[in-house]
Amino acid sequence: MLRKELFSNIIRLSLGGMFVIAAILKLLSIDEFEIYIYSFNIFNFLITTVLSRLLIAGEFLLGLFLMLKIHYKTTWKIVFALMAFFTLFLIYTAIFRNDENCHCFGDFVKLNPIESIVKNVLVMVLLLLERQRFQSQTEYSRIFICSLSVIAVLLPFIISPMDSIYNRIYSGDDRISTIDFYEAIDEVVEINFSDENVFDSTAVLNLDDGKYLVAFVSAGCKYCKLGVQKLSMIMRNKGMDTDKVKILIWGSVEGIKRFREETLTEEYSYWHILPNMSIDITYGKFPVFVWIEDKNIVNIGNFRDIDDKLNFME
């Protein structure tokens, strides 16, 4: 009897701990998790940022409820139902998408959909083994349970505020060297990915008429990739003209090609800029996005300023 009780406690604590750890890892890589959810094109980006944090809060709370045996029978049923639902969802992604990482453990432990399906099935088997014990639960006061729930829901929004809130709380010093910017326009080189000599081009970057978004990025910059990937997904979902975006990038040829592939921007216009020139313009901050209208700078921002309000370019 004691062995069964010990085995049951090990399963319960392990599963609960797994959910808590998974929630923490998602929160630590929230930007990647947001973009992954947004890639399914179900919600706009603002709703996605809220939903991603609520998912993290729910996972964290379910893990704690399992470990502490709070409303154990109800918690068990919810966890099992969610595992079954996400397993069906992962079957869909395995068939119709080619995801390298389903972000079950954020960007730190990468599992593809097949591996995650196996993980979910194992979790459900362990839950079934533990089922006989859920009639035994620990009694806690309503105040404790409510306080724990409120804290769990608020923490993801406090630790990692949504971009719309972040920009209001932390007003960054968004500025560039306009003199260096206009000088660089005449010196950048269009990248021709179909040619062996990718930098051998005579094309001129013309921003004289119309609205454009110019991105200054580094091929090896994590946040540059996140910002441009977010931009490409929003523009694709809104059906916007990719010719209005000019990506000024520095790095090796292979690094730039990899950046272009990973950010899903094969159809975008890429221009090579020397690193010292790019650093002079942005004061060493990357990425920097510059909104242009008839060659005049009207706005400057970082990757957190890329959201559904890109209709300025339409």
C-alpha positions in Angstrom: 0.0 0.0 0.0 2.8 2.4 0.9 4.6 1.6 -2.4 1.5 2.3 -4.4 1.1 5.6 -2.5 4.7 6.5 -3.1 4.4 5.6 -6.8 1.3 7.7 -7.1 2.9 10.7 -5.4 6.0 10.4 -7.7 3.7 10.4 -10.8 1.6 13.4 -9.5 4.6 15.5 -8.5 6.5 14.7 -11.7 3.6 15.6 -14.0 2.8 18.7 -12.0 6.4 19.7 -12.0 6.6 19.1 -15.8 3.7 21.5 -16.4 5.2 24.2 -14.1 8.6 23.9 -15.8 7.0 23.9 -19.3 5.2 27.1 -18.4 8.3 28.8 -17.1 10.3 27.9 -20.2 7.5 29.2 -22.5 7.5 32.5 -20.5 11.3 32.8 -20.8 10.9 32.5 -24.6 7.6 34.3 -24.9 8.5 36.1 -28.1 9.1 32.9 -30.0 6.0 31.3 -28.5 3.8 34.3 -29.5 5.1 34.0 -33.1 4.5 30.3 -33.2 0.8 30.7 -32.1 0.4 33.7 -34.5 1.7 31.5 -37.4 -1.5 29.6 -37.4 -3.3 32.8 -38.5 -6.3 32.2 -36.2 -6.1 35.4 -34.1 -4.6 38.9 -34.7 -1.3 39.6 -33.0 -2.8 41.5 -30.0 -5.2 38.6 -29.2 -2.3 36.2 -29.7 -0.1 38.1 -27.1 -3.0 37.8 -24.5 -3.8 34.2 -25.3 -0.2 33.1 -25.2 0.2 34.4 -21.6 -3.2 33.0 -20.5 -2.0 29.6 -21.8 1.2 29.9 -19.8 -0.8 30.9 -16.7 -3.2 28.0 -17.1 -0.4 25.5 -17.6 1.4 26.9 -14.5 -1.7 26.8 -12.4 -2.7 23.2 -13.5 0.8 22.1 -12.5 0.5 23.6 -9.1 -2.9 22.2 -8.6 -1.6 18.7 -9.5 1.3 19.0 -7.1 -0.7 20.4 -4.2 -3.8 18.1 -4.9 -6.1 21.1 -5.2 -9.6 20.1 -6.5 -7.7 17.0 -7.7 -10.6 15.2 -9.5 -11.5 18.3 -11.5 -7.9 19.1 -12.2 -7.2 15.6 -13.4 -10.1 15.7 -15.8 -9.0 19.1 -17.2 -5.4 18.0 -17.7 -6.4 14.8 -19.4 -8.9 16.6 -21.7 -6.2 19.2 -22.6 -3.7 16.5 -23.3 -6.1 14.7 -25.6 -7.0 18.0 -27.4 -3.4 19.1 -27.9 -2.5 15.6 -29.1 -5.2 15.9 -31.9 -3.8 19.4 -32.6 -0.3 18.0 -32.9 -1.5 15.3 -35.3 -2.8 18.1 -37.5 0.5 20.0 -37.4 2.5 16.8 -38.1 0.4 16.1 -41.2 -0.1 19.7 -42.6 3.0 21.6 -41.3 6.7 21.0 -41.1 7.4 22.5 -37.6 10.8 21.8 -36.1 9.6 22.9 -32.7 6.0 22.8 -31.3 7.2 25.0 -28.3 5.8 22.7 -25.7 8.9 23.6 -23.6 9.4 27.0 -25.2 12.5 27.5 -27.3 14.8 25.7 -24.9 13.8 22.0 -25.4 12.8 21.6 -29.0 10.3 18.8 -29.8 8.8 18.3 -33.2 5.1 17.4 -33.3 5.7 13.6 -33.5 8.0 13.7 -30.4 5.5 15.9 -28.6 2.6 13.4 -29.5 4.7 10.6 -27.9 5.2 12.8 -24.8 1.5 13.6 -24.5 0.5 9.9 -24.8 3.0 9.1 -22.1 1.5 11.8 -19.9 -2.1 10.4 -20.5 -0.9 6.9 -19.6 0.6 8.2 -16.3 -2.6 10.1 -15.6 -4.6 6.9 -16.0 -2.3 5.1 -13.7 -2.8 7.9 -11.1 -6.6 8.1 -11.6 -7.4 5.7 -8.7 -5.9 8.2 -6.3 -7.8 11.4 -7.2 -10.5 10.8 -4.7 -7.9 11.8 -2.1 -7.3 15.6 -2.2 -6.0 18.2 0.1 -8.3 20.8 1.4 -7.2 24.4 1.1 -9.1 27.6 2.0 -10.9 29.5 -0.8 -8.8 32.5 -0.1 -5.6 30.5 -0.8 -6.9 29.0 -4.0 -8.2 32.3 -5.3 -5.0 34.1 -4.4 -2.9 31.4 -6.1 -5.0 31.6 -9.2 -4.9 35.4 -9.5 -1.1 35.4 -9.0 -0.6 32.7 -11.6 -2.7 34.6 -14.2 -1.0 38.0 -13.5 2.6 36.8 -13.4 3.1 36.3 -17.2 1.7 39.7 -17.9 3.9 41.3 -15.2 7.1 39.4 -15.9 6.8 39.8 -19.7 4.3 42.6 -20.6 2.7 42.5 -24.0 4.4 44.7 -26.6 1.6 47.2 -26.6 1.9 47.6 -22.8 5.7 47.3 -22.8 6.1 50.3 -25.2 4.0 52.4 -22.9 5.9 51.4 -19.7 9.4 51.5 -21.2 9.6 54.3 -23.6 12.8 53.6 -25.5 15.2 56.1 -27.1 14.1 55.4 -30.6 16.3 57.5 -32.8 18.8 57.1 -35.7 21.4 59.3 -37.4 19.4 60.8 -40.2 22.5 62.1 -41.9 24.1 58.6 -42.1 20.7 57.2 -43.0 20.3 59.3 -46.2 23.9 58.8 -47.1 23.5 55.0 -46.8 20.5 55.0 -49.2 22.8 55.8 -52.1 25.5 53.2 -51.1 23.6 50.0 -50.2 23.7 47.2 -52.7 20.7 45.0 -53.6 21.2 41.3 -52.9 20.5 39.1 -55.9 20.0 35.6 -54.4 19.7 34.0 -57.9 23.2 35.1 -58.8 26.4 33.5 -57.7 27.8 37.0 -56.9 24.9 38.0 -54.6 26.3 41.5 -54.0 27.0 42.3 -57.6 24.2 44.7 -58.4 23.7 48.2 -59.8 20.2 48.6 -58.5 19.4 51.9 -56.6 17.3 52.0 -53.4 14.6 54.5 -54.4 12.4 55.8 -51.5 11.4 59.0 -53.2 7.7 58.3 -53.7 5.3 56.4 -51.5 5.3 54.7 -48.1 8.1 52.2 -47.1 9.3 50.3 -44.1 13.1 50.1 -43.9 14.6 47.4 -41.5 18.1 47.6 -40.3 19.1 44.1 -39.2 22.1 41.8 -38.6 22.0 38.3 -40.0 23.2 36.8 -36.6 20.8 38.9 -34.4 18.1 36.8 -32.6 15.8 39.8 -32.1 16.3 40.9 -35.7 15.0 37.4 -36.8 12.1 37.6 -34.5 11.1 41.1 -35.6 11.4 40.4 -39.3 9.5 37.0 -38.9 6.7 38.8 -37.0 6.6 41.4 -39.7 6.4 38.9 -42.6 3.6 37.0 -40.8 1.6 40.1 -40.2 2.0 41.3 -43.7 1.1 37.9 -45.1 -2.1 37.7 -42.9 -3.1 41.3 -43.9 -2.3 40.7 -47.6 0.1 43.7 -47.7 2.6 44.5 -50.5 6.0 43.1 -49.7 7.6 45.6 -52.2 7.1 48.3 -49.6 9.6 46.6 -47.2 13.3 47.1 -47.7 15.6 45.0 -45.5 19.0 46.4 -45.0 21.2 43.6 -43.6 24.8 42.9 -42.9 26.6 39.6 -42.3 28.0 36.7 -44.3 26.3 35.4 -47.5 25.4 32.2 -45.8 24.1 34.0 -42.7 21.9 36.3 -44.8 20.5 33.3 -46.8 19.7 31.5 -43.6 18.1 34.7 -42.1 16.0 35.1 -45.3 14.8 31.4 -45.1 14.1 31.4 -41.3 12.1 34.6 -41.4 10.0 33.5 -44.4 11.0 36.6 -46.4 12.2 35.0 -49.7 10.0 37.4 -51.7 11.3 40.5 -49.9 13.8 43.0 -51.1 17.2 42.6 -49.4 20.0 45.2 -49.5 23.5 44.7 -48.2 24.8 47.4 -45.9 28.3 47.6 -44.4 28.3 46.9 -40.6 30.0 50.1 -39.6 27.5 52.1 -41.7 24.6 50.3 -40.1 26.0 50.8 -36.6 26.5 54.5 -37.3 22.8 54.8 -38.4 21.2 52.9 -35.5 23.8 53.7 -32.8 24.5 50.0 -32.4 20.8 49.0 -31.7 19.3 46.1 -33.8 16.8 45.7 -35.2 15.6 49.2 -36.1 12.5 49.8 -38.3 12.1 53.1 -40.0 8.8 54.2 -41.5 9.3 56.4 -44.6 6.9 58.5 -46.6 8.2 60.2 -49.7 11.7 59.7 -48.4 10.8 61.5 -45.1 11.2 59.6 -41.8 7.8 59.6 -40.0 8.4 56.9 -37.4 11.2 54.8 -35.8 10.8 51.6 -33.7 12.2 48.3 -32.6 10.8 44.8 -33.0 8.2 45.3 -30.4 6.7 48.1 -32.5 5.8 45.7 -35.2 2.1 44.8 -34.8 -1.3 44.7 -36.5 -1.2 48.5 -37.0 1.0 48.2 -40.0 -1.9 49.6 -42.1 0.2 52.8 -42.4 1.9 51.1 -45.3 -1.3 50.3 -47.2 
